[in-house]
């Protein structure tokens, strides 16, 4: 796998991720994540936090801490920190976060959800996908790193448990939807062969592994 450059800024890991298109099954899985996110967006202005190299198709603007990621995405992108967003209060209808909270120190994660709450309009939604450290995930990733199938591990703060993700969201929002995503066939996502993508239907039918948590929170409307 190609090397993904990364650095630490103010305690958070920022990176230029690998090209997901080189891993066809993983690309298909991430496309499915994007579809799930889109199904829960309320319409209106959508902000994405830490979008990497590929901003979500429904996002109107993004923030990114790795400078080169914020260039050439085809939509407005701000070089900034999700812990202190450069936007006014109550200006977005939705905030998206895909697979990035594990790159932030545990003590900063609540600040990110608080900032998402601040920039959302009443009734606005936060939609997150975050890696969840089930036993299968821990064992398979440990094996892949030991065999050299994955690049240097920069998950220095560890992935969040389902309970941790839920706790962060429920502290600021009303939880509207939550589900676990993952299949034994996720192992094939390491492969760079186009044949790996043919396993996607089996991946979809075998969602029995705790690999990611998908969660939607809604900012309460003010009391009448």
C-alpha positions as CSV (number, residue, x, y, z in Angstrom):
1,X,0.0,0.0,0.0
2,X,1.2,3.5,-0.7
3,X,2.5,5.6,2.1
4,X,0.1,8.2,3.7
5,X,1.9,11.2,4.9
6,X,0.9,12.5,8.3
7,X,1.9,14.8,11.1
8,X,0.7,15.9,14.5
9,X,-0.7,19.5,14.9
10,X,-1.7,20.6,18.4
11,X,-2.0,17.0,19.4
12,X,-4.2,16.0,16.5
13,X,-3.1,13.7,13.7
14,X,-3.5,15.3,10.3
15,X,-2.8,13.3,7.1
16,X,-2.9,13.1,3.4
17,X,-4.7,9.8,3.1
18,X,-3.9,6.9,0.7
19,X,-5.8,6.9,-2.6
20,X,-8.9,4.8,-1.8
21,X,-9.5,4.2,-5.5
22,X,-6.5,1.8,-5.4
23,X,-8.5,-0.5,-3.1
24,X,-11.8,-1.2,-5.0
25,X,-13.7,-2.9,-2.2
26,X,-12.9,-0.3,0.3
27,X,-13.9,2.4,-2.2
28,X,-17.2,0.7,-2.7
29,X,-17.7,0.5,1.1
30,X,-16.9,4.2,1.5
31,X,-19.3,5.0,-1.3
32,X,-22.0,3.1,0.7
33,X,-21.1,5.2,3.8
34,X,-21.7,8.3,1.7
35,X,-25.1,7.1,0.6
36,X,-26.1,6.4,4.2
37,X,-25.0,9.8,5.2
38,X,-26.9,11.4,2.3
39,X,-30.1,9.6,3.3
40,X,-30.0,11.4,6.6
41,X,-29.2,14.9,5.5
42,X,-32.0,17.4,5.9
43,X,-31.1,19.5,2.9
44,X,-29.8,23.1,3.1
45,X,-26.1,24.0,3.8
46,X,-23.9,21.1,4.8
47,X,-20.4,21.3,6.4
48,X,-17.9,18.5,6.4
49,X,-15.2,18.2,9.0
50,X,-11.8,16.8,8.1
51,X,-12.8,15.5,4.6
52,X,-9.4,14.2,3.6
53,X,-8.9,14.1,-0.2
54,X,-12.5,13.5,-1.1
55,X,-15.3,15.8,0.2
56,X,-18.7,14.2,0.6
57,X,-20.9,14.7,-2.6
58,X,-23.5,16.5,-0.6
59,X,-21.2,18.8,1.4
60,X,-21.3,22.5,0.4
61,X,-18.1,23.5,2.3
62,X,-15.4,21.6,4.2
63,X,-12.7,22.2,6.8
64,X,-9.4,20.3,6.6
65,X,-6.2,20.6,8.6
66,X,-3.8,19.2,6.0
67,X,-3.1,22.0,3.6
68,X,-2.9,20.2,0.3
69,X,-6.2,18.3,0.9
70,X,-8.0,21.7,1.0
71,X,-6.9,22.5,-2.5
72,X,-8.7,21.5,-5.7
73,X,-11.7,19.8,-4.1
74,X,-14.1,21.7,-6.4
75,X,-16.1,23.3,-3.5
76,X,-15.2,25.9,-0.8
77,X,-12.7,24.4,1.6
78,X,-11.3,26.1,4.7
79,X,-7.9,25.3,6.2
80,X,-8.9,25.0,9.8
81,X,-9.4,23.1,13.0
82,X,-12.6,21.2,13.8
83,X,-12.1,22.0,17.5
84,X,-12.5,25.8,16.8
85,X,-14.5,26.2,13.6
86,X,-14.2,29.5,11.7
87,X,-18.0,29.9,11.2
88,X,-20.8,31.9,12.9
89,X,-23.4,30.3,15.1
90,X,-26.3,28.5,13.6
91,X,-25.4,28.7,9.9
92,X,-25.5,25.1,8.8
93,X,-28.3,22.6,8.4
94,X,-26.0,19.6,8.7
95,X,-22.4,18.7,9.8
96,X,-20.7,15.5,8.5
97,X,-17.8,13.7,10.0
98,X,-16.4,10.6,8.3
99,X,-13.9,8.4,10.1
100,X,-11.7,11.1,11.8
101,X,-12.5,11.5,15.5
102,X,-10.0,8.8,16.3
103,X,-7.2,11.1,15.2
104,X,-8.1,13.6,17.9
105,X,-7.1,13.3,21.6
106,X,-9.9,12.0,23.8
107,X,-10.0,15.3,25.7
108,X,-10.7,17.3,22.5
109,X,-13.5,15.2,21.0
110,X,-16.2,16.8,23.0
111,X,-15.1,20.2,21.8
112,X,-15.6,19.0,18.2
113,X,-19.2,18.0,19.0
114,X,-19.8,21.2,20.8
115,X,-18.5,23.2,17.8
116,X,-20.8,21.2,15.5
117,X,-23.7,22.0,17.8
118,X,-22.8,25.7,17.8
119,X,-22.6,26.1,14.0
120,X,-25.8,24.1,13.4
121,X,-29.3,25.7,13.2
122,X,-31.9,24.4,15.6
123,X,-33.2,21.1,14.1
124,X,-29.9,20.6,12.2
125,X,-28.2,17.3,12.2
126,X,-24.7,15.9,12.8
127,X,-24.0,12.7,10.9
128,X,-20.9,10.6,11.9
129,X,-19.2,7.5,10.8
130,X,-16.4,6.4,13.2
131,X,-14.3,3.3,13.5
132,X,-15.3,0.9,16.4
133,X,-12.7,-1.4,18.0
134,X,-14.5,-4.7,18.1
135,X,-12.5,-7.9,18.7
136,X,-12.5,-8.8,15.0
137,X,-11.2,-5.3,14.0
138,X,-8.4,-5.4,16.6
139,X,-7.2,-8.9,15.6
140,X,-7.3,-8.4,11.9
141,X,-5.6,-5.0,11.9
142,X,-2.9,-6.3,14.2
143,X,-2.2,-9.1,11.9
144,X,-2.2,-6.9,8.8
145,X,0.3,-4.5,10.4
146,X,2.5,-7.4,11.5
147,X,2.5,-8.8,7.9
148,X,3.3,-5.4,6.4
149,X,0.0,-5.2,4.6
150,X,-0.8,-1.8,6.1
151,X,1.3,1.3,6.3
152,X,2.6,2.8,9.5
153,X,-0.1,2.9,12.1
154,X,-1.1,6.5,13.0
155,X,-4.1,5.6,15.1
156,X,-2.2,6.8,18.2
157,X,-5.3,7.6,20.2
158,X,-7.3,4.5,19.3
159,X,-10.7,4.1,17.8
160,X,-13.8,5.0,19.8
161,X,-16.2,2.3,21.2
162,X,-19.8,2.5,20.1
163,X,-20.6,3.7,23.7
164,X,-18.0,6.4,23.4
165,X,-19.3,7.7,20.1
166,X,-22.9,7.6,21.4
167,X,-21.9,9.4,24.6
168,X,-20.3,12.2,22.6
169,X,-23.3,12.7,20.4
170,X,-26.0,12.3,23.0
171,X,-24.3,15.0,25.2
172,X,-25.1,17.6,22.7
173,X,-27.8,16.1,20.4
174,X,-30.9,13.9,20.4
175,X,-29.8,10.6,18.8
176,X,-32.0,9.9,15.9
177,X,-30.3,6.9,14.3
178,X,-27.5,4.5,15.2
179,X,-26.2,1.3,13.6
180,X,-23.1,-0.8,13.4
181,X,-21.4,-1.4,10.1
182,X,-19.0,-4.1,9.2
183,X,-18.6,-7.6,7.6
184,X,-16.1,-10.4,7.7
185,X,-15.4,-9.6,4.1
186,X,-13.8,-6.3,5.1
187,X,-10.4,-8.1,5.0
188,X,-10.6,-8.1,1.2
189,X,-10.6,-4.3,1.3
190,X,-6.8,-4.4,1.6
191,X,-6.6,-5.9,-1.9
192,X,-5.8,-3.6,-4.8
193,X,-7.3,-6.0,-7.4
194,X,-10.5,-5.0,-9.1
195,X,-11.9,-8.5,-8.4
196,X,-12.2,-7.5,-4.7
197,X,-15.0,-5.1,-5.6
198,X,-17.1,-8.1,-6.7
199,X,-17.3,-9.1,-3.0
200,X,-19.3,-5.9,-2.1
201,X,-22.8,-7.7,-2.4
202,X,-21.5,-10.3,0.1
203,X,-20.2,-7.5,2.3
204,X,-23.6,-5.8,2.3
205,X,-25.4,-9.1,3.2
206,X,-23.2,-10.0,6.1
207,X,-23.3,-6.9,8.4
208,X,-22.5,-8.8,11.6
209,X,-19.1,-7.3,12.5
210,X,-18.5,-4.3,14.7
211,X,-16.2,-2.2,12.5
212,X,-17.8,1.3,12.2
213,X,-20.5,3.1,14.1
214,X,-22.9,5.2,12.1
215,X,-24.8,7.7,14.2
216,X,-27.1,10.7,13.5
217,X,-27.8,13.4,16.1
218,X,-30.3,16.3,15.9
219,X,-29.9,19.7,17.6
220,X,-33.0,20.3,19.7
221,X,-35.4,23.1,18.7
222,X,-35.6,25.9,21.3
223,X,-38.6,25.6,23.7
224,X,-41.7,27.5,22.5
